[in-house]
Amino acid sequence: MMHIAHKRASLHFPMEDTAVLKKQLQREINCLEMQLERLRRRDAHLDLITLQTYEDMINARRDMLDGL
């Protein structure tokens, strides 16, 4: 029972922590977008799995950012 209460309490972040998380997520999004752009320029035949993986990572971080 205490474990569940601890889990719920850990879902709330102080404002400073939220700001740090938002900045980190935005940095990661920017980095992934730049990496994807470099791959696209370097390889006109970029495989669909790699492309989809990058897009999934970017979208997941955007969803997290929107949820904060």
Protein Blocks (a to p, Z undefined) as FASTA:
>chain_A
ZZmmmmmmmmpccfklmmmmmmmmmmmmmmmmmmmmmmmmmmmkbcfklmmmmmmmmmmm
mmmmmmZZ
